[in-house]
Amino acid sequence: MRVAYSVKACPLIGVGAVIARAGLDASVASFGELLAARRSGFPASRMELHGNAKPDEELAGALRSRVGRVVIDGAHDIERLGPLVRKRVQPQPVWLRVSPGIAVDTHPHLRTGGLDSKFGVPISTGDALAYAREIVRTKGLALVGLHAHLGAEVRDARPYRELARALVAFANEVRAATKAPIAEIAMGGGLAVPLRSGEEVVGLADYARALAEPVRKEGGALRGATIYVEPGRGIVGRAAVALYRVIGTKRVEGLRAFVAVDGGMGDNIRPALYGAEYTAAIAGRANAPATEEVAVAGKFCESGDVLIRSVKLPSARAGDVLAMPSVGAYSLAMASNYNQAPRPAVVLLDGGRARVIRRRERPEDIWRLERR
Ligand SMILES: *Cc1c(COP(=O)(O)O)cnc(C)c1O
């Protein structure tokens, strides 16, 4: 089994460097992520390029960089790649991303494996097999694998087992129909991590078994295939703690108290975007009795900018530091400068050392591309 870090979860160069050093591959969703991953130290040959809408420059750049795998996500990818690879001596290895028609119990914005998704080519309509044939006919491309990704925050092992079954069955069909030497089965990411205490998620051993058993026991000609997984959140989700300064508290008699902090949707849009739920503590008083149920409000000009709807805290005072754990995935990766807010600094704690791997933004950083 090979593990490819899904760079989009946290594309910070310094974080990628730690993961690259551990020997993982990288799964990138754009040419920009490919460049960031390369700076982190991942060789391009150990990267997979994803995307449902890859412009020509992205494909050309990735090919120039000698990307390991291009993941084909539709007819347009085959049409655009064809002219770019025609003269290749060594064909470009590609995967075909399929949609297996497996719906998982997660937020609709986080589902990607169903039929009604912008990602992947459906197996059930016959399109996936037709595209596989088209790839095999295209000079300069080598179809070496199949890929599917169910979506994010999957909390039980059952859909992974279904996914593995569907992929090996389809891979065997493609091999029989096209003679393509498929030997790689990529099962995406999506493993949930607990964001709050007591949350139930799939254990790693159960996860690995659910993916590997159908391949090893029922895989037929694909029994020895290399299984790829692409976790993002599973690797970095729990690795980061956001620190906010408490600005003040607004109490609405009989209704709710809002603890307002100096950040919010500009550095973590997930609660506003799809209802992600976090917990928090007052740093330095984590063990003080939690006396009040509060909402943690961000500073941005949107009513939806509430980082936590409900959490029990000791009475928060202006100047306190509020610590919000498990913010490593898709928080800074989706950060914006809304309200002209500079994005925060990032400190990496690694091997007992602390260092700044991204300095705090200044207003002039935000304006550097503008002219009047
Ligand atoms: C985003 C993504 C992942 C990673 O998802 P996580 O929920 O962070 O594990 C893996 N594969 C693909 C194709 C993705 O788009």
The ligand as an SDF file (V2000), in Angstrom:
LIG
                    3D

 15 15  0  0  0  0  0  0  0  0999 V2000
   -9.3760   15.9760   -1.2250 C   0  0  0  0  0  0  0  0  0  0  0  0
   -9.0040   14.6680   -1.7730 C   0  0  0  0  0  0  0  0  0  0  0  0
   -8.4190   13.7140   -0.9420 C   0  0  0  0  0  0  0  0  0  0  0  0
   -8.1940   13.9120    0.5230 C   0  0  0  0  0  0  0  0  0  0  0  0
   -9.3650   13.9730    1.2500 O   0  0  0  0  0  0  0  0  0  0  0  0
   -9.3180   13.9960    2.8600 P   0  0  0  0  0  0  0  0  0  0  0  0
  -10.7410   14.0960    3.2590 O   0  0  0  0  0  0  0  0  0  0  0  0
   -8.5360   15.1850    3.2700 O   0  0  0  0  0  0  0  0  0  0  0  0
   -8.6680   12.7330    3.2970 O   0  0  0  0  0  0  0  0  0  0  0  0
   -8.0100   12.5450   -1.5400 C   0  0  0  0  0  0  0  0  0  0  0  0
   -8.1850   12.3110   -2.8510 N   0  0  0  0  0  0  0  0  0  0  0  0
   -8.7700   13.2070   -3.6640 C   0  0  0  0  0  0  0  0  0  0  0  0
   -8.9270   12.9000   -5.1010 C   0  0  0  0  0  0  0  0  0  0  0  0
   -9.2090   14.4120   -3.1520 C   0  0  0  0  0  0  0  0  0  0  0  0
   -9.7850   15.2960   -3.9700 O   0  0  0  0  0  0  0  0  0  0  0  0
  1  2  1  0
  2  3  1  0
  2 14  2  0
  3  4  1  0
  3 10  2  0
  4  5  1  0
  5  6  1  0
  6  7  2  0
  6  8  1  0
  6  9  1  0
 10 11  1  0
 11 12  2  0
 12 13  1  0
 12 14  1  0
 14 15  1  0
M  END
$$$$
